[in-house]
Amino acid sequence: MRRLPIYFLIDVSESMIGTPIEQVQEGMRSIIQNLRTDPYALETVFVGIIAFAGKALTLSPLTELYKFYPPTLPIGGGTSLGAGLDALMREIDSSVVKTTMEKKGDWKPIVFLFTDGNPTDNYQEAFRRWNNRYRNHANLVAISLGDNVNTLTLAQITENVLLLKDTSPESFKQFFKWISDSIKATSISVTDMGDDGLRLPSTQGINLEKVKPGAHSTPDENFVVLHGRCQTTHGDYLVKYARKTNFFGVELPSRYNELGFRLVGAYPVNGAKYAQLSTGEEARVNTSNLTGIPACPCCGNQLGVVVCDCGKIFCVGDSGINTCPWCGLEGTLGEAGPEGLDISRGLG
């Protein structure tokens, strides 16, 4: 019997603690329950699970669907995607039957990679091995859980990169049903047509977006640039921050985010021209990493970086009641607290 190997390569780093890991755990149970009702899946599907954090661990080797029970997902420190990919390649080498002159081997494995963060290890060599030896012999689907992942990194190992922006329980439920439907459709394809191409259902109606190549870019980590709008004149302006150096005056790598960014200045811009020359993409930064608040360069209001509930930035002066020039919401000025606020930034 030719098997359809299904691997789940799951990020179990510290950032997954709590609700995210619980939702993935519940999702794995729902996938297995759903597949067990499908005769095609029962006939062909074998499931394996590999977890990765600072290190990688095979939690379940390839197991026949009706015998498979999802293991409890652990938590570890770090996000070593390279180590996870290495573990996956070892599992494929040891468990997937290859086609020879004498017999047909297993169908192309399908790999679902779940991650909510960026790699913390030196993943380049693992990526190179995957692309050179395994990519054409497996179907890898990489899913970013939330929008903190640099999808350009994932796009280096697969053309199937998807972004699950909404990580609410209902969104996760729809997402895992979509995975079940993907496996069912592929199992039907291999059984009835002998075609081991991946069958991904439409994502219409669910909060799952396929990332187009080059659609998501990496921000320049030497600068943070905020796009503000003047409350008085409705003119647009940019607030520029530069990465801090330590007291020796030496620029440190971007991973030392605790050093943050210092204010350079605020500058008026032509809003229409700025939009015309921009991709519209944004990244995120926490206000606790920014030192310095400029005056508004358009009207002179004292506070040029105030965040509205709509997420946009505008200026505030002495008035007790202020009106956001982006959305029209009125309100009073408050404080973000020591933990800061996550706000939108440009790509630099």
Secondary structure, DSSP 8 states (H G I E B T S, - for coil): ---EEEEEEEE-BGGGTTHHHHHHHHHHHHHHHHHTT-HHHHHHEEEEEEEESSSEEEEEEEEEGGG--------BSS--HHHHHHHHHHHHHHHS----SSS------EEEEEESS---S--HHHHHHIIIIIGGGSEEEEEEESS-S-HHHHTTT-SEEEEE---SHHHHHHHHHHHHHHHHHHHHHHHHT----------TTTTEEE--TTSS----TTEEEEEEE-TTT--EEEEEEEE---TT-----TT-GGG-EEEEEEEEE-HHHHHHTS----EEEEGGGEE-----TTT--SEEEEE-TTS-EEEE-S-SSEE-TTT--EE------TT--EEEE---
